[in-house]
Amino acid sequence: MVMPSSLIVYGLVVSLIVLGEDVPDTVALPSAFSYGVPGLLAGLGTAVIYRQGVRAAVASTQDFGRVLVLAVMPQFSAVCGLIVAFLLIGGGSGRIGDMLFGRDAQWLVSALAMVGGFGGPAGAWLAASAWDFATTKTWPRALVRSARGGLFAIACFALAIIFLSDWLILAFVVAWFGGTVVLGLILYMTARHKRLRATRTS
C-alpha cells in the first residue's frame, strides 16, 4: 500500500530540483507538466487495480504477486515523465538549440509525456476488465492488455526523446522495451501452457 507514495516522492524531487537551481520558467513549466500529468494518471491507474485487486492480494501470496505486477505497470508512464522532466531541467536553456524544432520542442516534448501518461490508466482499465481477480485463468490476458498501455506510453516517450536528440537514452529505452516484450511473451506462453495442461488433465 506504500507503493503509490513513490509518485509523490518523484514529484517532490522534480520540484526541489526546479526550486534549487536557476531554471527559467520556459523550462520549469514544461518540466513540471511532463511529470505532473503522467504522475497523476499513474496514480489513477494504480487505484483502478487496487480497487478490484486488494481483496485478491490479501487472500493468497500468488495473487498478491499478480496484483502487484498489474499495479506497478501504470507507474511506467510516470517514470517516463520523470525522465523527460530531468532531461528538460538538465538541458536548461543552453540545450534548446540542440533540440529538434528549437524552443518549440520543450512544450512539444512535455505534451508527448503528458499524452503518454494516459497509457497508465488505460492499461490498468484494460487489465481490470480482462481479469476477474478470482482465478488465474484470465490473468495472462490481463497482463497482455495492461502492456498495451505501456506500449502507448513508450511510443510517446520515444518520440519525446527523439525531439530531445538524446540518442543514447533512446537506444537504452528501445533495448529495455524489447527485453520487456520478450519477458512478457515468455511469461504469457508459460501461463498459457500451464492452463492448457491443466485443462487436458481434467
N, C-alpha and C positions, 0 to 999 in steps of 0.2 A: 504493500500500500504506500510505501515511501517513494516508490519509483517515480510517480508524476512530479515530485518535488524537484527532480533534476531539471525540468523545464524552467522552473523559477531560478535555479542556480545559473543556468545558461544565460537567461535574460539579465541577471544581476552582473555576470561577468561582462557582458556587452555594455551595459550601462556604466560600469566602473571604468572600462577602457575608454569609452567616449568622454566621460567626465574627467578622467585622469590625464588625458592627452589633449593637445591642442588640435582638435578635429573640427574643421569648418562645418557649418550647418549643411552645406551642399553634399557633404559626405556622411555626416552623422544621421540625418533624417532617412536617407535610403538604407543605411546600415541598420537602423533601428527597425524599420518596417520589414527588412529582409529576414530578420529573425522573429520579430514580434508576431506577425501574422501566422507564419508556419508553426511557431511555438503554441499559439492559441489553438490552432486547428489540430495539432498533435495531441494536445490535452483533451480535445473533444473526441478524437478517435480513440484514445485510451479509455475515456469514460464510456464509450459505446461498448467496448469489450468488457469492461468491468461491470457494467450494468447487468449483463446477462451471464457473465462468467465467474463472478465471485463465489457463488454457491458451489459451482463445479470445482473451483480451485481449492476450496477448503475441504471438499469431500474426499479427494484422493491425491496422492503425490503425482501420479501421472497426469491427471487433469490439471493440476497446478502448473506443471511444465508447459502443457499445451496452451493454457490461458495466458501464461506469461509470454510465450512466443508471440501470440497474436496481439498482446497489449504493448509489446516493445516495438513492433513493426511500424505503427503510426509515428513513433518518435524519430524515425529515419528522416522524415521531411524536416523536422526541427533541427536535426544535426546538420542537414544540408544548408538550411537557412543560417545556422550559426557560422558555418564555414564561409559562406558568402559574406556575412557581416564582417568577419575577421579580415577577409581579403579586401573588402572595401575600406575598412578602417586602416589596415596596414598599408594599403597603397596610398591613401590620403589624396591630397590634391596633386602631389608630384607624379602620380601614376596615371592621371587622366589621359595624357597623351598616348600612353601605351594601349589603352582600351580601344576596341573597335567602336566606331562612331563617336569617339571622344567623350565630351561631357555628358551627352545624352545617354551614354551607356550605363551610368550609375543608376538612374531610375529604371532603365530597361532591365538591368541585372536584378534590381530589387523586385521589380514586377514579376520576373520569372521565378524568383524564390517564393514570392507570395502565392503565385498561381500553383507552383509545385506543392505548396503546403496543403492544398485540397486533396492531394493523394493520401494523406494520413487518415482523415475521417472517411473518405470514400472507400479505401481498402478495408478499414475496420467495419464499415457498414456491410460491405460485400461478404466479409468473413462471418459476421454475426448472422447474416441471412442464410449462409450456407451450412453452418454447424448448429446442431440442436443443443450443444453443451451438456448432453446427457450420455451420448455414446461416442465411440471413436470412429464410427463408420463414415461420417461425413467430414471429419477433421481434415483429411488431406485436401479435399475440395475447398474448405475454408482457407487453408494455408495458401493455396494457389490463387484464390480470389483476393486475399489480402496482399499478395505480392503484386497484383495489378496496380494497386495504389502506389506501391513502392516504385514500380516501373514508370508511372506517370511522374512521380517526384524526381527520379533520377534523370529522366529526359529533360525536364525543366532545369534541373541543376547543371546538367552537362552543357546546355545552351548558355546558361549564365557564366560558366567557366570559360566557354569559348569567347564570349564577349569581353571577359576579363583578361583574355590572352594568357591564361595560366595553363600551359600545355602539359606540364609535369603532373599537376593535380588532376587534370582531365584524364591522363593516361592511367593514373592510380585509380580513379573512380571507375573507369571502364574495366580495368583488371579486377577490381574488387567486386563490381557488379556481375561480371562474368563468373567469378568464383561462387558468388552467392546463388546465381541461377543454377549452376551445376549442382551445388549442395542441395538446393531446393528440389531439383529434379530427382536426386538420389533419395532424399527423404520421402518424396511423394511416391516413387516407384517401390521403395521398401514397404511403406504403409499399404500401398495397393496390393503388393504381393502377399503380405500377411493377411489382408482382408479376403483375398481370393482363396488362399489356402484354408482359412477358417471356414469359408463357405463350402468348399469341397468336402472337408471332413465332416461337416454337419449334414 
